[in-house]
Amino acid sequence: MNTKSLIIGACALFSLPFAASAAESKPQELNLYIWSEYIDPEIITNFEQEFNCKVITSLYESNEEMLAKLQAGGVSQYDIIVPSDFIMKSLINLKLLQPIDHAKVPNIENLSDNFVNPPYDPGNKYSAAYQWGTVGIVYNTKKFDGPVTSWKSLFEPADGIKFMFFDSEREMIGAALIYQDHSVNSLDKKELMSAANMMIADKKKPGFMGFEGNVGGLNKVIAETVDIAMAYNGDVIQAMAEHDYVSFSNPKEGTVVWVDSLCIPAKAPNADLAMKFINYILSPEVGAQLSNFNQFATPNKAALPDITPEDLENPAIYPDAETQKHLQYVEEVPNGSAIYGELWKIIKTR
């Protein structure tokens, strides 16, 4: 008998319980795939401590980027994603999401009525609202006589006004449709071409400064190289606190409302932990902490009492009841991607 082998074998045998114990004590990992700067780091830290886990955060800058990553294998890599409303049906139809077990997420009952049974996910089968807001007008108050209240200031700008379009086809075309008193989801050829022709005519004006996505237009308003553009409300709120000449408006004709939601990819490695994370975010205290940090509106009615009073009273964050009547969701419509994609090419190339 090989004595050395016996000793090694005995050591290995006796070490098994310790190895198993070490494996059991290793924290679970939650793989969070989210927009940049979209969650208070303290929320992550507190969740890790409460649930003895480690949150691994990865970032994306567009829904299209997130979708491509899921299709390339991320569906089995991430536990939580935060998609926007207009891409939800694609995620569902492509079977990239798994249903949320409401019994494991009792705090889903904290959602306000506007976010229960949304058109993009009936019954909240696959999603729970995370934050919401609007796409409106950001402008330099020094360039206008009084508040800007209409899309007219962007689509029929006065002489000498420098303006920029939002590089987001559905939201930008949607704003033009709303200004012309049409549905943001119109498929009517005459309505679509009328909106497109208006934007093409605008492009030929001396004050047109091109297209910018995300915070590009906002940054140019801050730099005072552009006078008016489109932006997400929460982004502008932060800029307004630092620059007294920057302001925001939800136009009187109406605008696009957006909702970002918490979802679980179809093959998430830690789905149960993902359910705990969703339930944690939907608790009143954490929901308030999240929106107080982001300065986007909370969809969590139980969180409202703990929202910073100045934010709650700010119509740029929480539009009044009359404004909310004119908010429209961007929805997926039959052949919409092809129709709007082709129209966008026409607008940008002519």
Steps between C-alpha positions, in 0.01 A plus 500: 500500500622848414513676840530843338182441298319386814596816685397722209172313464425534870574871491273544202225301671517701822514828308171437315267634772709814529497552122124452493460743788711761324293459182176536694615821667602665174252784429263464209547738211234721344592612150338839440495642146385862520529851356797700623458716813151364557512365854625632833817299585381488860198297391734241353712488815199464728351223285830310509514521877138403557503201267866391537571533131720682253350722230696506175396807301538533123391809307336578167410825325207396280221245484638378171838430659333308782285295261799408284694388809213279616472339157874438498484291819428754770160340558680237710753745648286771662242476780343846473461734203326840485342542154279785381131450428520513120739204476311278743287322239810411298663351809183303577444380142863392469456300823784686667311554828358271765181571696523667840357290782277755672485283812875560541463871428218613732614864477380507140171605660669835577489602133272795423194429288663653189765226507275202570402306188697726260437468124850367436464221761139413594477378857863588574583145403860579408571841650474733797537875441828648623491871407296713263512838339449700184688620196453875476665827409823628653579863424710801587272750676718790384393434141122505552247754624339299776451126549501267200171310512453361149676279247459800269820649646691197368318428173432863403796674663532876488775657293835481673410199717745211485323166537581130495302181441506191720679207338230251597263414218182409688528779757598770252243404236254452784546859615436623146186287476372629834562861394287435193227352721556135405571185696862434589442149360337606173535277195305735276718575197379860460556577868847345500608682184364829633710463814803400295463789255477748789826368645671498160399866452636578847835344409542762227469792742821685600450421868490120460798349682457130423397191695620392843393204714461456875648809676673642192246777438479581870877538521496743208228708666715509813799605288277765336583378150136392453190684627241222501495122468329186631606315814386264772355692791717352776820588316390863472399527867858442608627756246246758619641478852843597367408748223227756567443569129407137421132408517267215400146475370247226434328660198130578525418290193628192683815294485646152529492330838759231565520225758807292579427168669673225693501171309663158533666342194363161397808306609612715793751304713355635827131561436395461865750765608373719215146472644636615837668796332179606327308471825771700677486784245121510530507548876385851602831613655723374217260624233522849647878481537530399133293790366651754738840398361401490129250787507273298276141432606420191703228259383477384864198654675625377839823697448335837434487615867881476517577678173691827537221764521667731249511217244143393566382857439709543186274462190803414288535179705140435603274654232164629618177313426420710192844435347473129572181484291711582194787258556533215248687171509715403204366155410609230261265503203468260204803542272586806709873437502516490121262792447659733753849387409445588134341833591794581727744436215303741281502768770872471570620480140291767331 
